Amino acid sequence: MTSPRVVLDTNCLISALLFSRGRFAWLRDAWQSRRFVTLASHHTVSELMRVLAYPKFKLTRYEQETLLGEFLPYVETVRIASNADGLPEIRDSDDIIFLVLAAVGLADALVTGDGDILAVREQFHVPILTIAEFADWFDPRA
């Protein structure tokens, strides 16, 4: 059986990276043990880097780079040559990068906590799941 191909939005990544002992620690463990294929693109990684630099996280440059090192070696990079066709209209245009990555990367799921992305789940051909729904679908205990 092939591993599921999954897009994790920035909120999910931040939760797993910054709060590694919290309730989303299993997510980090799962991508690092390659129990699913984590997809990333230039745009989604740029977004992650931007968010890690937010002053509210109080991370040094070294800490930001260390956290990226906990993620980037485990991703499959998807080259996005152009926007995917047939994407739903989404309220926050910054979130389109995750829909594009899921479509172009042939994802099995897009995992998010973002209300704008969740709002289009019925109009998108890739399942859009919350972290809790993904945990049920993926079964991190397996």
C-alpha positions as a LaTeX table, in Angstrom:
\begin{tabular}{lrrr}
\hline
Residue & $x$ (\AA) & $y$ (\AA) & $z$ (\AA) \\
\hline
Met1 & 0.00 & 0.00 & 0.00 \\
Thr2 & 1.35 & 3.43 & $-0.88$ \\
Ser3 & 1.55 & 6.16 & 1.72 \\
Pro4 & $-1.11$ & 8.87 & 1.51 \\
Arg5 & $-0.05$ & 12.15 & $-0.08$ \\
Val6 & $-0.94$ & 14.99 & 2.28 \\
Val7 & $-0.85$ & 18.79 & 2.28 \\
Leu8 & $-0.55$ & 20.31 & 5.76 \\
Asp9 & $-1.41$ & 23.98 & 5.97 \\
Thr10 & 0.81 & 26.39 & 7.89 \\
Asn11 & $-1.37$ & 26.31 & 11.03 \\
Cys12 & $-0.99$ & 22.53 & 11.25 \\
Leu13 & 2.76 & 22.73 & 10.74 \\
Ile14 & 3.19 & 25.46 & 13.34 \\
Ser15 & 1.15 & 23.45 & 15.86 \\
Ala16 & 3.25 & 20.34 & 15.27 \\
Leu17 & 6.61 & 22.14 & 15.15 \\
Leu18 & 6.27 & 24.67 & 17.97 \\
Phe19 & 4.22 & 22.58 & 20.33 \\
Ser20 & 6.04 & 19.31 & 19.72 \\
Arg21 & 5.03 & 17.86 & 23.06 \\
Gly22 & 1.40 & 18.88 & 22.65 \\
Arg23 & $-1.59$ & 17.09 & 21.26 \\
Phe24 & $-0.30$ & 17.37 & 17.68 \\
Ala25 & 3.08 & 15.74 & 18.38 \\
Trp26 & 1.84 & 12.61 & 16.56 \\
Leu27 & 1.61 & 14.66 & 13.34 \\
Arg28 & 5.32 & 15.50 & 13.42 \\
Asp29 & 6.20 & 11.92 & 14.32 \\
Ala30 & 4.10 & 10.62 & 11.41 \\
Trp31 & 5.70 & 12.83 & 8.75 \\
Gln32 & 9.19 & 12.20 & 10.11 \\
Ser33 & 8.65 & 8.44 & 10.05 \\
Arg34 & 7.29 & 8.87 & 6.51 \\
Arg35 & 3.95 & 7.29 & 7.34 \\
Phe36 & 2.51 & 9.75 & 4.85 \\
Val37 & 4.08 & 11.81 & 2.09 \\
Thr38 & 4.05 & 15.48 & 3.03 \\
Leu39 & 3.77 & 17.75 & 0.01 \\
Ala40 & 5.27 & 21.23 & $-0.16$ \\
Ser41 & 5.80 & 23.90 & $-2.79$ \\
His42 & 7.92 & 27.01 & $-2.99$ \\
His43 & 4.89 & 29.09 & $-1.94$ \\
Thr44 & 3.89 & 26.94 & 1.03 \\
Val45 & 7.46 & 26.79 & 2.37 \\
Ser46 & 7.81 & 30.56 & 1.94 \\
Glu47 & 4.61 & 30.98 & 3.94 \\
Leu48 & 5.93 & 28.71 & 6.69 \\
Met49 & 9.19 & 30.67 & 6.86 \\
Arg50 & 7.28 & 33.95 & 7.06 \\
Val51 & 5.08 & 32.70 & 9.90 \\
Leu52 & 8.00 & 31.23 & 11.88 \\
Ala53 & 9.51 & 34.74 & 11.84 \\
Tyr54 & 6.44 & 36.32 & 13.50 \\
Pro55 & 7.55 & 38.30 & 16.58 \\
Lys56 & 4.90 & 36.59 & 18.73 \\
Phe57 & 6.81 & 33.29 & 18.49 \\
Lys58 & 10.05 & 34.92 & 19.70 \\
Leu59 & 12.17 & 32.50 & 17.69 \\
Thr60 & 15.77 & 33.29 & 16.86 \\
Arg61 & 16.97 & 32.77 & 13.31 \\
Tyr62 & 18.74 & 29.61 & 14.49 \\
Glu63 & 15.53 & 28.28 & 16.10 \\
Gln64 & 13.58 & 29.01 & 12.90 \\
Glu65 & 16.16 & 27.13 & 10.83 \\
Thr66 & 16.14 & 24.23 & 13.30 \\
Leu67 & 12.35 & 23.94 & 13.00 \\
Leu68 & 12.57 & 24.03 & 9.20 \\
Gly69 & 15.09 & 21.19 & 9.52 \\
Glu70 & 12.41 & 19.19 & 11.34 \\
Phe71 & 10.15 & 19.52 & 8.29 \\
Leu72 & 11.91 & 20.16 & 4.99 \\
Pro73 & 13.96 & 16.93 & 4.76 \\
Tyr74 & 10.71 & 14.95 & 4.93 \\
Val75 & 8.73 & 16.66 & 2.18 \\
Glu76 & 8.17 & 15.90 & $-1.45$ \\
Thr77 & 8.55 & 19.17 & $-3.31$ \\
Val78 & 5.94 & 19.81 & $-5.97$ \\
Arg79 & 6.82 & 22.24 & $-8.73$ \\
Ile80 & 3.87 & 24.49 & $-9.49$ \\
Ala81 & 4.18 & 25.66 & $-13.09$ \\
Ser82 & 0.77 & 27.33 & $-13.26$ \\
Asn83 & $-2.45$ & 27.60 & $-11.29$ \\
Ala84 & $-4.64$ & 24.52 & $-11.30$ \\
Asp85 & $-7.97$ & 24.71 & $-13.10$ \\
Gly86 & $-11.33$ & 24.28 & $-11.44$ \\
Leu87 & $-10.39$ & 25.50 & $-7.98$ \\
Pro88 & $-13.18$ & 26.82 & $-5.77$ \\
Glu89 & $-13.45$ & 30.52 & $-5.00$ \\
Ile90 & $-11.88$ & 31.10 & $-1.60$ \\
Arg91 & $-12.37$ & 34.16 & 0.61 \\
Asp92 & $-8.72$ & 34.54 & 1.64 \\
Ser93 & $-6.67$ & 34.54 & $-1.56$ \\
Asp94 & $-3.51$ & 33.73 & 0.45 \\
Asp95 & $-4.95$ & 30.26 & 1.08 \\
Ile96 & $-5.14$ & 29.34 & $-2.61$ \\
Ile97 & $-1.55$ & 28.03 & $-2.42$ \\
Phe98 & $-2.74$ & 25.02 & $-0.41$ \\
Leu99 & $-5.54$ & 24.20 & $-2.85$ \\
Val100 & $-3.14$ & 24.49 & $-5.79$ \\
Leu101 & $-0.59$ & 22.26 & $-4.08$ \\
Ala102 & $-3.23$ & 19.65 & $-3.25$ \\
Ala103 & $-4.52$ & 19.65 & $-6.84$ \\
Val104 & $-1.16$ & 19.68 & $-8.66$ \\
Gly105 & 0.49 & 17.33 & $-6.15$ \\
Leu106 & $-2.34$ & 14.78 & $-6.47$ \\
Ala107 & $-2.91$ & 14.86 & $-2.72$ \\
Asp108 & $-5.12$ & 12.38 & $-0.93$ \\
Ala109 & $-5.98$ & 14.99 & 1.70 \\
Leu110 & $-5.49$ & 18.63 & 2.63 \\
Val111 & $-5.29$ & 19.10 & 6.41 \\
Thr112 & $-6.16$ & 22.48 & 7.85 \\
Gly113 & $-7.56$ & 24.42 & 10.75 \\
Asp114 & $-8.30$ & 27.43 & 8.55 \\
Gly115 & $-11.99$ & 28.30 & 8.35 \\
Asp116 & $-11.70$ & 29.77 & 4.84 \\
Ile117 & $-10.22$ & 26.53 & 3.50 \\
Leu118 & $-12.72$ & 24.39 & 5.41 \\
Ala119 & $-15.54$ & 26.50 & 3.94 \\
Val120 & $-14.77$ & 25.21 & 0.41 \\
Arg121 & $-14.44$ & 21.53 & 1.31 \\
Glu122 & $-17.65$ & 20.58 & $-0.51$ \\
Gln123 & $-16.46$ & 22.25 & $-3.72$ \\
Phe124 & $-12.98$ & 20.72 & $-3.86$ \\
His125 & $-12.14$ & 17.29 & $-5.27$ \\
Val126 & $-9.46$ & 16.58 & $-2.63$ \\
Pro127 & $-10.79$ & 15.81 & 0.86 \\
Ile128 & $-10.23$ & 18.78 & 3.20 \\
Leu129 & $-9.91$ & 17.60 & 6.79 \\
Thr130 & $-9.32$ & 19.11 & 10.20 \\
Ile131 & $-6.42$ & 17.65 & 12.19 \\
Ala132 & $-8.91$ & 15.63 & 14.27 \\
Glu133 & $-10.61$ & 14.30 & 11.11 \\
Phe134 & $-7.21$ & 13.48 & 9.63 \\
Ala135 & $-6.28$ & 11.59 & 12.82 \\
Asp136 & $-9.45$ & 9.47 & 12.41 \\
Trp137 & $-8.87$ & 9.00 & 8.66 \\
Phe138 & $-5.14$ & 8.31 & 9.01 \\
Asp139 & $-5.16$ & 6.54 & 12.41 \\
Pro140 & $-1.86$ & 7.72 & 13.89 \\
Arg141 & $-1.74$ & 4.69 & 16.20 \\
Ala142 & $-1.36$ & 2.28 & 13.27 \\
\hline
\end{tabular}
